[in-house]
């Protein structure tokens, strides 16, 4: 479902995914999984793990690498501890602060939509980015996971947003699909060029390209 293209002036609201879109968290997620696996005597290839995390999801990645349920759960429990620690080292992608500031100064409303929990808000606060966001939905809200559009529909209704003037921006097809199902644009951010999704209304390889479009 491709909607009518808009230029940036037509758009009123931007919904951002967190991991891989605002924050470059996949290196920390990869390191955490490798460390957790090693504690159980399992050695995995870094590039393969990164690709699986990037192209699927954490749970799908665990299902792929660890077929035995007890082993999978043990490593996942260890991963959760390590990931929480390692995530403190994660940083926003280059120029994300400029992107948020530019949108905010242009009177656009910014929203967060992530499968991550409240730690996403904490990381945004540390980076000085939280102040640009009107609101958002994290895991604690209990909405169905993307590509289900329920969380987007909720935010649009609560904040009286015309979905035809909104964008869902993320790093995976499920973000694009969720946006389309909510009646808005779906934009893809793929800095590592690991995702090729032709149904995206627009594709950006870095924040510089995004800023150029905004101007």
C-alpha angles and dihedrals in degrees: 000000000000116000128207109287119249131196116231094263091063093056123091105176137035122197114199131199112218113215111065093000110060097008130039094226103144094089090057092044091050093048091049093052093047091050093047092049092049090055086062092046095257120130117200131183113255096218093049093049092047092051093049093049091047097046101037127012140276094265094045089049092053091048090052098049101034115045096172111083097215093049091045092052093046093051092044091054090052091044091054091056094046094043092054090053097043093046089071086074094054119112136193118264115266114287095006088125089055091048092052093045092048093051092045093051089049088058094250118146118234125208134183121225115177143148087222119095132240090304086082090064090046092054091047089051092052090052092048092245103110092081090068095059123089094199142307149187126259132179094277092068089072099224119152112270123261134300081052105092096211095109092048092048090050093052093045091052095044095049096034095242122169102228090209087067096046139087133208109206123192146138100247138053091251089066091052093046092049090052093050092047089053090052097252139110118280116213124188125217111196112163093165094045091232095127123065110181114162093189091070111109090220134006126207126189096194143001091260091064089048092052091049089055092049090055 
